[in-house]
Amino acid sequence: MRKNKIVSAMEAISAIKDGSVLAAAGFVGNGTPEELLISLEKCFLEAGKPKNLTLLFSSGLGDARDRGLNRLAHPGLLKRVIAGHYGLMPKIGRMALDNKFEAYNLPQGILTNFYRAVAARRPGVFSKVGLGTFVDPRLEGGKVNTCTTEDLLEVVSFHGEDYLFMRSFPIQVAIIRGTTADTMGNISMEKEILTLDALDMATAVHNCGGIVIAQVERLANHGSINSRAVKIPGILVDFVVVAKPENHMQTYATPYNPSYSGEIRVPTTSLIPLELTERKIIARRAAMELRPYNVVNLGIGVPEGVATVANEEKILNSLTLTVEPGIIGGIPVGGLDFGASVNAEAVIGMPDQFNFYDGGGLDLACLGMAQTDMFGNVNSSCFGNRLAGCGGFINISQNAKTTIFVGSMTAGNLEVAIKNGKLEIIREGDTKKFVKKVGQITFSGNYGSLSGQKILYVTERCVFELRNSSLHLIEVAHGIDIKRDIICQMEFEPVIDNPKFMDFRIFQSRPMGIRSELLRLDIDSRLTFHEPTQTLHVNFRGLEIECEEDILLIREVVEKRCRALGKLVAAHVNYDFFKCADDVLATYCDMVEYIVSTYYTDVSRYSLGSNLKALGEEFERRKIETSRFKAGILIEKCNANLMFEA
């Protein structure tokens, strides 16, 4: 261990040897060590070294112009690039396409977990992610250009199932970022938005006998950082570089926002509703697939509109939005702030997030599509002379329970209008997006069909569903001619099987009112009749009542269920974390009073750890089954067995 770890950026960079494998942490501008990248570029331009590096990174580090890894786009500096995403590094992407170095594009989830395999000296990473796509070595093997010949992935069979395997190799250098370092190199991340894969990367490099360079904002005395705040222990860190403030912004767009780093929670103003254009039409139709308590991932671009629509429809608080570098909950932000979330509920490591995704943790994913073919394959990674890369697209699209691909039917100068609830194509786009064969398979329609996923393709004028590896036209917008506006705008003919009209509410200026539909599904799922005890269990845990329409809906659903039973029943109601707006509390109690007197023989209510004082007092005043509070627990005629069963 070095005694003096605090050095200048140039001193740290000078320790990198020619031909090293260098891993870089970051996500857009989040956690990107800009000071170190500036110094690496300067050192190469002035001294001609380090040179012939192999650059390894799991996600895009750049601003789509000059910053981030774009600084390393110089002939001779790089020998090989193994990347999850290229879209934010157009200079690197251009050199890759021009055969200036060997280049690979592999799934973000595989690469971020690769560091863990190297750290533990495991043989490599096994994954089903990417089977049937361009990263499958039976297709392209993730190779970007013709000078790239070595296969980094191979197909292996284990217990009769195919997997992709990426073999481990040593990594000599890691450049990472934190907020504070003490003199022994312990790193905290209190102002950082994400922890990313920095710890995994540092562990891998340390165990390979390499050097770990950490960029920080400030220094602290040894022992002054709370041990639980240390994200990278000093035993893994060789050099610490204190960055200039302008090279240590929280993101490329925001110098510092404490709500991004979870230091404070802020009131969130309503998102500005989208104008009624083709983008909003698409986002609305996708939002209609949301269900209560879904865990969701939304991609960049058109998919971001789904969050705006969900907010307008007042269902955003019924969902958990996630972002692939490790954000769970809150409201994700876009642009050069992408990767951050206002008021996130949790931040986990990027490898952990992808393990959650790969294991089927996502209920729904909404992602963009550049091209789609007759077999349901989607290309979002490479089209024409543009290399975007797959990023987390393959992990997310392949493993979500429902995947919705969104985009306009045609691209380039498309112009539409909405008149009297009907869609009119004013000018057709210049480029067809539904083609006979996609330029690159980023999502495999065949793999999706075999896995049993629900796969939809939503455009402004129609909706397709993937069934048995073929596209079926299932919905058409009012005003659209199927032959002229759909089939003639495709290079193949889909299966047409009595498509229905898209919901007319999608094409109206006012909100669609889908909150009541989701609430209806939610309420219905909360009612369970227990036959042995002849008890109706009503689970109102976490339910939020905002308006009189919500109350009317609850009454309707509960009444329907009770009438179907055909007899009076005992009811057992869970009020844990229940909330009712003050201005409709009396109306809610009116509804309860009616239901109790009409359908119940008796009622048992309880709430553990909830603040239901106002509701309890109103029940007491009305003498609704003489409910009462005791030590924070609202109980009425409830024995231990019933509480346990509920």
C-alpha positions as CSV (number, residue, x, y, z in Angstrom):
1,M,0.0,0.0,0.0
2,R,1.2,3.5,-0.9
3,K,1.8,5.8,2.1
4,N,0.9,8.9,0.1
5,K,-2.0,8.3,-2.1
6,I,-2.9,11.9,-2.8
7,V,-1.3,12.9,-6.1
8,S,-1.9,15.1,-9.1
9,A,-3.9,13.8,-12.0
10,M,-0.9,13.8,-14.3
11,E,1.1,11.8,-11.7
12,A,-1.6,9.2,-11.5
13,I,-2.0,8.9,-15.2
14,S,1.7,8.5,-15.7
15,A,1.5,5.3,-13.8
16,I,-0.6,3.7,-16.6
17,K,1.5,1.4,-18.8
18,D,1.2,1.1,-22.6
19,G,-1.1,-1.8,-23.6
20,S,-3.0,-1.8,-20.3
21,V,-6.6,-2.9,-20.0
22,L,-8.3,0.2,-18.6
23,A,-11.8,0.1,-17.1
24,A,-13.8,3.4,-16.7
25,A,-16.8,4.0,-14.4
26,G,-19.6,6.3,-15.2
27,F,-23.1,6.7,-16.7
28,V,-23.5,9.7,-19.1
29,G,-22.0,12.3,-16.7
30,N,-23.0,10.6,-13.5
31,G,-19.8,9.3,-11.7
32,T,-17.7,10.0,-14.8
33,P,-14.1,10.9,-13.8
34,E,-13.7,13.9,-16.1
35,E,-10.5,15.2,-14.5
36,L,-8.8,11.9,-15.1
37,L,-10.0,11.7,-18.7
38,I,-8.8,15.2,-19.4
39,S,-5.4,14.3,-18.0
40,L,-5.2,11.0,-19.9
41,E,-5.9,12.8,-23.2
42,K,-3.3,15.5,-22.3
43,C,-0.7,13.0,-21.4
44,F,-1.1,11.1,-24.6
45,L,-1.1,14.2,-26.8
46,E,2.0,15.6,-25.1
47,A,4.1,12.5,-24.4
48,G,2.5,9.9,-26.7
49,K,1.6,7.6,-23.9
50,P,0.0,5.6,-22.5
51,K,-0.9,4.1,-25.9
52,N,-2.5,0.9,-27.3
53,L,-4.9,0.7,-24.4
54,T,-7.9,-1.7,-24.2
55,L,-10.8,0.4,-23.0
56,L,-13.6,-1.4,-21.1
57,F,-16.8,0.3,-19.9
58,S,-20.3,-1.0,-19.3
59,S,-22.3,2.1,-20.1
60,G,-22.0,5.3,-22.0
61,L,-19.7,8.0,-20.5
62,G,-20.1,11.1,-22.6
63,D,-22.2,14.1,-23.6
64,A,-22.7,13.1,-27.3
65,R,-20.1,15.8,-28.2
66,D,-16.6,16.2,-26.6
67,R,-16.6,15.2,-23.0
68,G,-16.2,11.9,-21.3
69,L,-14.6,9.1,-23.3
70,N,-14.9,11.3,-26.5
71,R,-11.6,12.8,-25.2
72,L,-9.8,9.5,-25.9
73,A,-10.7,9.4,-29.7
74,H,-7.1,9.8,-30.9
75,P,-5.3,7.4,-33.2
76,G,-2.9,5.2,-31.4
77,L,-4.3,5.8,-27.9
78,L,-6.8,2.8,-28.2
79,K,-6.1,-0.6,-29.5
80,R,-9.4,-2.2,-28.5
81,V,-12.7,-1.0,-27.1
82,I,-15.2,-3.3,-25.3
83,A,-18.3,-1.2,-24.6
84,G,-21.9,-1.4,-23.6
85,H,-22.9,1.8,-25.3
86,Y,-21.5,4.1,-28.0
87,G,-24.2,6.7,-28.6
88,L,-22.9,9.3,-26.2
89,M,-19.3,8.9,-27.6
90,P,-19.8,9.6,-31.3
91,K,-16.1,10.2,-31.8
92,I,-15.2,6.8,-30.4
93,G,-18.1,5.3,-32.4
94,R,-16.9,6.9,-35.6
95,M,-13.4,5.5,-35.2
96,A,-14.9,2.1,-34.4
97,L,-16.9,2.1,-37.6
98,D,-13.8,3.3,-39.5
99,N,-11.7,0.3,-38.3
100,K,-9.3,2.5,-36.3
101,F,-9.3,-0.1,-33.5
102,E,-10.9,-3.4,-32.6
103,A,-14.4,-2.8,-31.2
104,Y,-17.1,-4.8,-29.5
105,N,-20.6,-3.9,-28.3
106,L,-21.9,-6.2,-25.5
107,P,-24.9,-6.0,-23.2
108,Q,-24.5,-3.6,-20.2
109,G,-25.6,-6.2,-17.7
110,I,-23.0,-8.7,-18.8
111,L,-20.2,-6.2,-18.7
112,T,-21.1,-4.8,-15.3
113,N,-21.2,-8.3,-13.8
114,F,-17.9,-9.1,-15.6
115,Y,-16.0,-7.1,-13.0
116,R,-17.4,-9.4,-10.3
117,A,-16.2,-12.5,-12.1
118,V,-12.7,-11.1,-12.6
119,A,-12.6,-9.9,-8.9
120,A,-13.5,-13.4,-7.6
121,R,-11.3,-15.1,-10.1
122,R,-14.2,-17.0,-11.6
123,P,-13.8,-18.2,-15.2
124,G,-16.3,-15.7,-16.5
125,V,-19.9,-14.6,-16.9
126,F,-22.7,-17.0,-18.0
127,S,-25.9,-15.4,-19.2
128,K,-28.8,-16.0,-21.5
129,V,-29.0,-12.3,-22.3
130,G,-28.2,-11.8,-26.0
131,L,-29.1,-15.2,-27.3
132,G,-30.5,-14.7,-30.8
133,T,-29.3,-11.1,-31.0
134,F,-26.2,-9.5,-32.7
135,V,-24.1,-10.4,-29.7
136,D,-24.7,-14.1,-30.2
137,P,-21.4,-15.4,-31.8
138,R,-23.6,-17.5,-34.2
139,L,-24.6,-14.1,-35.7
140,E,-22.1,-11.2,-35.1
141,G,-20.6,-11.9,-31.7
142,G,-20.9,-8.2,-30.8
143,K,-18.2,-7.3,-33.2
144,V,-18.5,-3.7,-34.5
145,N,-16.1,-3.7,-37.5
146,T,-14.1,-6.0,-39.8
147,C,-10.8,-5.7,-38.1
148,T,-12.3,-7.3,-35.0
149,T,-12.0,-11.0,-35.3
150,E,-11.6,-12.6,-31.8
151,D,-14.7,-14.0,-30.2
152,L,-15.2,-12.6,-26.7
153,L,-18.4,-14.6,-26.3
154,E,-19.1,-18.3,-26.9
155,V,-22.2,-20.4,-26.7
156,V,-22.1,-23.1,-24.1
157,S,-24.6,-25.7,-23.1
158,F,-25.4,-26.5,-19.5
159,H,-28.1,-29.0,-18.5
160,G,-29.5,-28.9,-22.0
161,E,-29.8,-25.1,-22.2
162,D,-27.7,-22.6,-24.1
163,Y,-25.9,-19.7,-22.5
164,L,-23.5,-17.0,-23.6
165,F,-20.2,-17.2,-21.8
166,M,-17.7,-14.3,-21.6
167,R,-14.3,-15.5,-20.4
168,S,-12.5,-13.5,-17.7
169,F,-9.3,-11.6,-18.5
170,P,-7.0,-9.4,-16.3
171,I,-7.7,-5.7,-15.9
172,Q,-4.8,-3.5,-15.1
173,V,-6.3,0.0,-14.4
174,A,-9.6,1.4,-13.1
175,I,-10.6,5.0,-13.1
176,I,-13.5,5.7,-10.7
177,R,-15.1,8.7,-8.9
178,G,-16.4,9.5,-5.4
179,T,-17.1,12.6,-3.3
180,T,-14.7,12.5,-0.4
181,A,-11.5,10.6,0.2
182,D,-9.5,10.4,3.4
183,T,-5.7,10.2,3.4
184,M,-5.8,6.4,3.3
185,G,-7.9,6.3,0.2
186,N,-11.3,5.4,1.7
187,I,-13.9,6.9,-0.7
188,S,-17.5,8.0,0.1
189,M,-20.1,9.1,-2.4
190,E,-22.5,11.3,-0.5
191,K,-22.9,13.8,-3.4
192,E,-22.8,11.2,-6.1
193,I,-26.1,10.2,-7.7
194,L,-25.0,6.6,-8.4
195,T,-22.6,4.0,-7.0
196,L,-22.5,2.2,-10.4
197,D,-20.0,-0.6,-10.6
198,A,-17.1,1.3,-9.1
199,L,-16.6,-1.1,-6.2
200,D,-16.7,-4.2,-8.4
201,M,-14.3,-2.6,-10.9
202,A,-11.9,-1.5,-8.1
203,T,-11.9,-5.0,-6.5
204,A,-11.3,-6.6,-9.9
205,V,-8.3,-4.4,-10.7
206,H,-6.8,-4.7,-7.2
207,N,-7.1,-8.5,-7.3
208,C,-5.4,-8.5,-10.7
209,G,-2.4,-6.5,-9.2
210,G,-3.3,-3.4,-11.1
211,I,-3.8,0.3,-10.1
212,V,-7.1,2.0,-9.0
213,I,-7.3,5.8,-9.5
214,A,-10.1,7.6,-7.8
215,Q,-11.2,11.2,-8.6
216,V,-12.8,13.0,-5.7
217,E,-14.2,16.5,-4.8
218,R,-12.5,16.9,-1.4
219,L,-10.2,15.4,1.2
220,A,-10.8,14.4,4.8
221,N,-8.6,13.1,7.7
222,H,-8.2,9.4,8.1
223,G,-11.0,8.0,10.2
224,S,-13.3,11.0,9.8
225,I,-15.6,9.4,7.3
226,N,-18.4,7.2,8.8
227,S,-17.5,3.6,8.0
228,R,-21.0,3.0,6.6
229,A,-20.6,5.9,4.2
230,V,-17.4,4.4,2.7
231,K,-18.3,2.9,-0.7
232,I,-14.7,2.1,-1.8
233,P,-12.4,1.0,1.0
234,G,-8.9,2.4,0.9
235,I,-7.3,-1.0,0.6
236,L,-8.4,-1.0,-3.0
237,V,-7.3,2.5,-3.9
238,D,-3.8,3.4,-5.1
239,F,-4.1,7.0,-6.2
240,V,-6.5,9.8,-5.2
241,V,-6.9,12.9,-7.4
242,V,-8.8,16.0,-6.2
243,A,-10.6,17.4,-9.2
244,K,-11.3,21.0,-10.2
245,P,-14.9,21.9,-9.5
246,E,-15.7,22.3,-13.2
247,N,-14.5,18.7,-13.8
248,H,-16.5,17.2,-11.0
249,M,-20.1,18.3,-11.8
250,Q,-22.8,16.0,-10.6
251,T,-24.0,15.5,-14.2
252,Y,-23.0,17.1,-17.4
253,A,-26.2,19.3,-17.1
254,T,-26.3,20.0,-13.4
255,P,-23.4,21.1,-11.2
256,Y,-25.2,19.9,-8.0
257,N,-28.8,19.0,-7.0
258,P,-29.1,17.5,-3.5
259,S,-32.4,15.8,-4.4
260,Y,-30.5,13.7,-7.1
261,S,-28.1,12.4,-4.5
262,G,-30.8,11.7,-1.9
263,E,-29.6,14.3,0.6
264,I,-33.0,16.0,0.6
265,R,-36.4,15.3,-0.7
266,V,-38.1,18.1,-2.6
267,P,-41.7,18.9,-3.5
268,T,-42.3,17.8,-7.1
269,T,-44.2,20.1,-9.3
270,S,-46.4,18.4,-11.8
271,L,-44.8,17.5,-15.1
272,I,-46.0,19.7,-17.9
273,P,-48.5,17.7,-20.0
274,L,-47.4,16.8,-23.5
275,E,-49.0,18.4,-26.5
276,L,-51.3,16.2,-28.4
277,T,-48.9,15.0,-31.1
278,E,-47.9,11.6,-32.4
279,R,-45.5,11.3,-29.4
280,K,-48.3,11.7,-26.9
281,I,-50.6,9.3,-28.8
282,I,-47.9,6.6,-28.6
283,A,-47.1,7.3,-24.9
284,R,-50.8,7.2,-24.0
285,R,-51.4,3.9,-25.7
286,A,-48.3,2.4,-23.9
287,A,-49.5,3.8,-20.6
288,M,-52.7,1.9,-20.9
289,E,-50.7,-1.3,-20.4
290,L,-49.6,-0.2,-16.9
291,R,-51.0,-2.0,-13.9
292,P,-51.1,-1.0,-10.2
293,Y,-47.7,-1.4,-8.4
294,N,-45.9,-2.3,-11.6
295,V,-42.1,-2.0,-11.5
296,V,-41.2,-0.3,-14.8
297,N,-38.2,0.7,-16.9
298,L,-38.6,3.5,-19.4
299,G,-36.0,4.1,-22.2
300,I,-34.8,7.5,-23.5
301,G,-36.9,9.5,-26.0
302,V,-40.5,8.6,-26.8
303,P,-40.7,6.2,-23.8
304,E,-40.0,9.1,-21.4
305,G,-43.4,10.4,-22.4
306,V,-45.1,7.5,-20.6
307,A,-44.0,9.0,-17.2
308,T,-45.5,12.3,-18.2
309,V,-48.8,10.7,-19.3
310,A,-48.9,8.7,-16.0
311,N,-48.5,11.9,-14.1
312,E,-51.3,13.6,-16.0
313,E,-53.5,10.6,-15.3
314,K,-52.6,10.7,-11.6
315,I,-51.2,7.1,-11.6
316,L,-47.5,7.9,-11.2
317,N,-47.7,7.2,-7.4
318,S,-49.0,3.7,-8.2
319,L,-45.8,2.7,-10.0
320,T,-42.2,2.2,-9.2
321,L,-40.0,3.6,-12.0
322,T,-36.4,2.3,-12.2
323,V,-33.3,3.3,-14.2
324,E,-30.7,0.7,-15.2
325,P,-27.6,2.1,-13.4
326,G,-29.2,1.4,-10.0
327,I,-32.1,3.9,-9.3
328,I,-35.3,2.5,-7.8
329,G,-38.3,4.8,-7.4
330,G,-38.7,8.6,-7.6
331,I,-39.1,10.5,-10.9
332,P,-36.4,9.8,-13.4
333,V,-35.0,12.7,-15.3
334,G,-33.7,12.8,-18.9
335,G,-31.2,14.5,-21.2
336,L,-27.7,14.8,-19.8
337,D,-29.2,14.2,-16.3
338,F,-30.3,10.7,-17.4
339,G,-29.5,8.2,-14.8
340,A,-30.7,10.5,-12.0
341,S,-34.1,10.5,-10.3
342,V,-35.7,13.1,-8.1
343,N,-36.6,11.6,-4.7
344,A,-35.4,8.1,-5.4
345,E,-36.5,5.4,-2.9
346,A,-33.2,3.5,-3.2
347,V,-29.9,3.4,-5.0
348,I,-28.2,0.0,-5.6
349,G,-25.1,-1.1,-7.5
350,M,-25.5,-1.4,-11.2
351,P,-24.6,-5.1,-11.2
352,D,-27.4,-5.7,-8.6
353,Q,-29.9,-3.7,-10.8
354,F,-29.1,-5.9,-13.8
355,N,-29.4,-9.1,-11.7
356,F,-32.8,-7.9,-10.7
357,Y,-33.7,-7.2,-14.3
358,D,-32.3,-10.4,-15.7
359,G,-34.1,-12.5,-13.1
360,G,-37.5,-11.1,-14.3
361,G,-38.0,-8.3,-11.7
362,L,-39.4,-5.9,-14.2
363,D,-43.2,-6.0,-14.8
364,L,-43.0,-3.7,-17.8
365,A,-40.4,-2.1,-20.0
366,C,-41.1,0.6,-22.6
367,L,-38.3,1.1,-25.1
368,G,-37.7,2.8,-28.5
369,M,-37.4,1.1,-31.8
370,A,-35.5,2.3,-34.9
371,Q,-36.4,-0.7,-37.1
372,T,-38.8,-3.7,-36.8
373,D,-39.1,-6.7,-39.1
374,M,-41.7,-9.3,-39.9
375,F,-40.4,-11.7,-37.2
376,G,-40.7,-9.1,-34.5
377,N,-36.9,-8.4,-34.3
378,V,-36.0,-4.9,-33.3
379,N,-32.9,-2.8,-34.1
380,S,-32.0,0.0,-31.8
381,S,-28.2,-0.4,-31.8
382,C,-26.8,0.3,-35.3
383,F,-28.5,1.8,-38.3
384,G,-26.8,3.3,-41.3
385,N,-23.6,5.1,-40.2
386,R,-24.8,5.6,-36.7
387,L,-23.5,3.3,-33.9
388,A,-25.6,3.6,-30.8
389,G,-24.9,0.4,-29.1
390,C,-27.2,-1.8,-27.1
391,G,-26.5,-0.5,-23.5
392,G,-29.0,-2.2,-21.2
393,F,-31.6,-2.7,-24.0
394,I,-31.1,-6.4,-24.4
395,N,-31.2,-7.2,-20.7
396,I,-34.3,-5.1,-20.2
397,S,-36.3,-6.1,-23.4
398,Q,-35.5,-9.8,-23.1
399,N,-36.5,-10.2,-19.4
400,A,-39.4,-7.9,-18.6
401,K,-42.7,-9.6,-18.3
402,T,-44.3,-7.1,-20.8
403,T,-42.1,-5.2,-23.3
404,I,-43.6,-2.4,-25.3
405,F,-41.6,-1.0,-28.3
406,V,-42.6,2.4,-29.2
407,G,-42.0,4.7,-32.1
408,S,-43.6,6.4,-35.1
409,M,-44.6,4.3,-38.1
410,T,-42.3,6.1,-40.4
411,A,-39.3,8.5,-39.7
412,G,-38.2,11.8,-41.1
413,N,-40.6,14.7,-41.7
414,L,-43.7,12.8,-40.6
415,E,-46.6,15.1,-40.0
416,V,-49.9,14.2,-38.5
417,A,-53.1,15.9,-37.3
418,I,-55.9,15.0,-35.0
419,K,-59.4,16.1,-36.1
420,N,-62.6,15.2,-34.3
421,G,-60.9,12.3,-32.6
422,K,-59.5,10.9,-35.8
423,L,-55.8,10.7,-36.9
424,E,-54.9,12.2,-40.3
425,I,-51.5,11.7,-42.0
426,I,-50.7,15.1,-43.4
427,R,-47.2,14.1,-44.6
428,E,-45.8,10.6,-44.6
429,G,-42.3,10.1,-43.2
430,D,-39.3,9.6,-45.6
431,T,-38.1,6.3,-44.1
432,K,-40.0,3.1,-43.4
433,K,-39.2,1.6,-40.0
434,F,-41.0,-1.7,-40.5
435,V,-38.6,-3.5,-42.8
436,K,-38.2,-7.0,-44.2
437,K,-34.9,-7.4,-42.3
438,V,-33.5,-5.2,-39.6
439,G,-29.9,-4.0,-40.0
440,Q,-29.0,-5.5,-36.6
441,I,-31.0,-7.7,-34.2
442,T,-31.0,-6.0,-30.8
443,F,-34.2,-7.8,-29.7
444,S,-34.9,-11.3,-30.9
445,G,-38.6,-11.8,-31.8
446,N,-38.1,-15.6,-31.8
447,Y,-36.5,-15.5,-28.3
448,G,-39.4,-13.3,-27.1
449,S,-42.0,-15.7,-28.5
450,L,-40.4,-18.7,-26.9
451,S,-40.1,-17.0,-23.5
452,G,-43.8,-16.3,-23.3
453,Q,-43.4,-12.5,-22.9
454,K,-46.2,-10.1,-23.9
455,I,-44.6,-8.0,-26.7
456,L,-46.3,-5.0,-28.2
457,Y,-45.2,-2.5,-30.9
458,V,-47.0,0.8,-30.5
459,T,-47.1,3.5,-33.2
460,E,-49.3,6.6,-33.6
461,R,-51.6,4.9,-36.0
462,C,-51.7,1.2,-35.0
463,V,-50.6,-1.5,-32.6
464,F,-49.0,-4.8,-33.4
465,E,-48.5,-7.8,-31.1
466,L,-45.9,-10.5,-31.4
467,R,-47.5,-14.0,-31.7
468,N,-45.6,-17.1,-32.8
469,S,-42.7,-15.0,-34.1
470,S,-44.9,-12.9,-36.4
471,L,-46.5,-9.5,-36.2
472,H,-50.3,-9.3,-35.8
473,L,-52.1,-6.0,-36.4
474,I,-54.5,-5.7,-33.4
475,E,-55.5,-2.1,-33.2
476,V,-55.9,0.8,-35.7
477,A,-56.6,4.5,-35.1
478,H,-59.8,6.1,-36.2
479,G,-59.3,7.8,-39.6
480,I,-56.5,5.4,-40.7
481,D,-56.8,3.4,-43.9
482,I,-55.2,0.0,-43.2
483,K,-53.9,-0.5,-46.8
484,R,-52.8,3.1,-47.5
485,D,-51.5,4.2,-44.1
486,I,-50.2,0.9,-42.7
487,I,-49.5,-1.9,-45.2
488,C,-48.1,0.5,-47.9
489,Q,-45.8,2.0,-45.3
490,M,-44.2,-1.4,-44.5
491,E,-41.9,-3.7,-46.4
492,F,-43.9,-6.7,-45.4
493,E,-47.5,-7.5,-44.7
494,P,-48.5,-8.3,-41.1
495,V,-51.1,-10.8,-40.0
496,I,-54.4,-8.9,-40.1
497,D,-57.0,-10.6,-37.8
498,N,-60.0,-8.3,-37.2
499,P,-58.1,-5.4,-35.6
500,K,-60.1,-3.2,-33.3
501,F,-60.0,0.6,-33.1
502,M,-57.5,2.2,-30.7
503,D,-59.2,3.7,-27.6
504,F,-60.9,7.0,-28.7
505,R,-59.7,8.7,-25.5
506,I,-56.1,8.6,-26.8
507,F,-57.0,11.2,-29.4
508,Q,-58.8,13.7,-27.2
509,S,-57.2,16.7,-25.6
510,R,-58.5,16.0,-22.0
511,P,-57.0,13.3,-19.8
512,M,-58.1,9.8,-20.6
513,G,-59.3,8.9,-17.1
514,I,-57.4,5.6,-16.8
515,R,-56.8,6.1,-13.1
516,S,-60.3,4.8,-12.3
517,E,-59.7,1.7,-14.4
518,L,-56.4,0.9,-12.6
519,L,-58.1,1.6,-9.3
520,R,-60.9,-0.7,-10.2
521,L,-58.4,-3.5,-10.9
522,D,-56.5,-2.6,-7.7
523,I,-59.7,-2.7,-5.5
524,D,-61.0,-5.9,-7.1
525,S,-57.6,-7.6,-6.3
526,R,-57.8,-6.4,-2.7
527,L,-61.0,-8.4,-1.9
528,T,-60.8,-12.0,-0.9
529,F,-63.5,-14.2,0.5
530,H,-62.3,-16.8,2.9
531,E,-64.7,-19.7,2.7
532,P,-63.8,-21.6,5.9
533,T,-64.5,-18.6,8.1
534,Q,-67.1,-17.0,5.8
535,T,-65.1,-13.8,6.0
536,L,-64.5,-11.1,3.4
537,H,-60.9,-9.9,3.7
538,V,-60.6,-6.3,2.5
539,N,-56.9,-5.3,2.1
540,F,-56.8,-1.5,2.0
541,R,-53.1,-1.5,2.9
542,G,-51.4,1.5,1.2
543,L,-54.6,2.6,-0.6
544,E,-54.8,6.4,-1.2
545,I,-58.2,8.0,-1.6
546,E,-57.9,11.4,-3.4
547,C,-61.4,12.2,-4.7
548,E,-65.1,11.3,-4.5
549,E,-64.8,9.4,-7.8
550,D,-62.4,7.0,-6.0
551,I,-65.0,6.5,-3.2
552,L,-67.8,5.8,-5.7
553,L,-65.6,3.2,-7.4
554,I,-64.7,1.5,-4.1
555,R,-68.4,1.3,-3.3
556,E,-69.2,-0.1,-6.7
557,V,-66.6,-2.9,-6.6
558,V,-67.3,-3.9,-2.9
559,E,-71.0,-3.9,-3.6
560,K,-70.6,-6.1,-6.7
561,R,-68.5,-8.6,-4.8
562,C,-70.9,-8.7,-1.8
563,R,-74.0,-9.1,-4.0
564,A,-72.3,-12.0,-5.8
565,L,-71.8,-13.7,-2.4
566,G,-75.6,-13.6,-2.0
567,K,-75.5,-13.3,1.8
568,L,-74.4,-11.1,4.6
569,V,-70.8,-11.7,5.6
570,A,-68.3,-10.8,8.3
571,A,-65.7,-8.4,7.0
572,H,-62.0,-8.0,8.0
573,V,-60.4,-4.7,6.9
574,N,-56.7,-4.0,6.8
575,Y,-56.1,-0.2,7.1
576,D,-52.2,-0.3,7.2
577,F,-50.8,2.9,5.7
578,F,-54.3,3.9,4.3
579,K,-54.7,7.5,3.4
580,C,-57.8,9.5,2.7
581,A,-57.8,13.2,1.7
582,D,-59.4,15.4,4.4
583,D,-61.9,17.0,2.0
584,V,-63.5,13.6,1.1
585,L,-63.2,11.9,4.5
586,A,-66.8,12.5,5.4
587,T,-67.9,11.1,2.0
588,Y,-65.7,8.0,2.6
589,C,-67.3,7.4,6.0
590,D,-70.8,7.8,4.4
591,M,-69.8,5.0,2.0
592,V,-68.5,2.8,4.8
593,E,-71.6,3.3,6.8
594,Y,-73.8,2.2,3.9
595,I,-71.7,-0.9,3.1
596,V,-71.6,-2.0,6.8
597,S,-75.4,-1.6,7.3
598,T,-76.2,-3.3,4.0
599,Y,-73.8,-6.2,3.6
600,Y,-71.9,-7.0,6.8
601,T,-72.9,-9.0,9.9
602,D,-69.9,-7.5,11.7
603,V,-66.6,-5.8,11.0
604,S,-63.0,-6.2,12.2
605,R,-60.6,-3.4,11.3
606,Y,-57.0,-2.9,12.2
607,S,-54.0,-0.8,11.3
608,L,-50.5,-1.3,12.6
609,G,-48.3,1.8,12.7
610,S,-50.6,4.0,10.7
611,N,-51.9,7.5,11.5
612,L,-55.6,7.1,11.2
613,K,-56.7,9.4,14.0
614,A,-59.1,11.4,11.8
615,L,-60.7,8.3,10.4
616,G,-61.0,6.7,13.8
617,E,-62.6,9.8,15.3
618,E,-65.1,10.0,12.5
619,F,-66.0,6.3,12.9
620,E,-66.4,6.8,16.6
621,R,-68.6,9.9,16.2
622,R,-70.9,8.0,13.8
623,K,-70.7,4.8,15.9
624,I,-69.7,2.7,12.9
625,E,-69.3,-0.6,14.8
626,T,-67.7,1.4,17.6
627,S,-64.2,1.2,16.2
628,R,-61.5,2.5,18.5
629,F,-57.7,3.3,18.7
630,K,-55.4,1.6,21.1
631,A,-51.7,2.2,21.1
632,G,-51.7,3.0,17.4
633,I,-53.8,0.0,16.5
634,L,-57.3,0.4,15.3
635,I,-59.2,-2.8,16.2
636,E,-62.8,-3.9,16.2
637,K,-63.9,-7.5,17.1
638,C,-60.6,-8.8,15.8
639,N,-58.9,-11.9,17.3
640,A,-55.3,-13.0,16.9
641,N,-56.2,-15.7,14.4
642,L,-58.0,-13.4,12.0
643,M,-55.2,-10.9,12.2
644,F,-52.7,-13.6,11.4
645,E,-54.7,-14.9,8.4
646,A,-55.2,-11.5,7.0
